[in-house]
């Protein structure tokens, strides 16, 4: 499998340079993707917990907003 590449534009020379990503850049992409996936999972869990609480209380989201404002 070919390594991923990145394109860099050199404004001074007007050149586009296409190069392979370094090992460190590939590792950082994997770290960033894992962090983004965890953040999404955390948001979904929080939304689910909120929905369950509202259901248990027997109120809608709009009614909860009225109570909290």
C-alpha positions in Angstrom: 0.0 0.0 0.0 1.3 3.4 -0.9 2.0 5.9 1.9 -0.3 8.8 2.3 0.9 12.1 0.8 0.5 15.8 1.5 0.7 18.7 -0.9 2.5 21.8 0.1 2.3 25.1 -1.8 5.5 27.2 -1.8 4.2 30.8 -2.3 7.6 32.3 -3.0 8.4 29.8 -5.9 4.8 29.1 -6.9 5.5 25.4 -6.7 3.3 22.6 -5.4 5.4 19.9 -3.6 3.8 16.5 -3.1 5.6 14.4 -0.5 4.9 11.3 1.6 3.9 11.8 5.2 6.5 11.1 7.8 6.0 8.3 10.4 5.4 11.0 13.0 2.7 12.7 10.9 1.0 9.4 10.3 1.1 8.6 14.0 -0.3 12.1 14.8 -3.2 11.6 12.4 -4.1 8.3 14.2 -4.0 10.1 17.6 -6.1 12.9 16.3 -8.7 10.5 14.8 -8.9 8.5 18.0 -9.4 11.7 20.0 -12.1 12.9 17.6 -13.9 9.5 17.9 -13.7 9.6 21.7 -15.1 13.2 21.7 -18.0 12.1 19.5 -18.7 9.1 21.7 -18.7 11.3 24.8 -21.1 13.8 23.2 -23.4 10.9 22.2 -23.3 9.4 25.7 -24.1 12.8 27.2 -27.0 13.3 24.8 -28.3 9.8 25.7 -28.1 10.5 29.4 -29.9 13.8 29.0 -32.7 12.1 27.0 -33.0 9.4 29.6 -33.2 11.9 32.4 -35.9 14.0 30.7 -37.9 10.8 30.0 -37.6 9.8 33.7 -38.8 13.2 34.8 -41.6 13.1 32.2 -40.8 16.5 30.6 -39.7 17.6 27.2 -36.5 19.4 26.4 -38.4 22.6 25.9 -40.0 22.3 29.3 -36.5 21.7 30.8 -35.2 24.8 29.1 -38.1 26.8 30.6 -37.3 25.5 34.1 -33.6 26.3 33.8 -34.0 29.9 32.4 
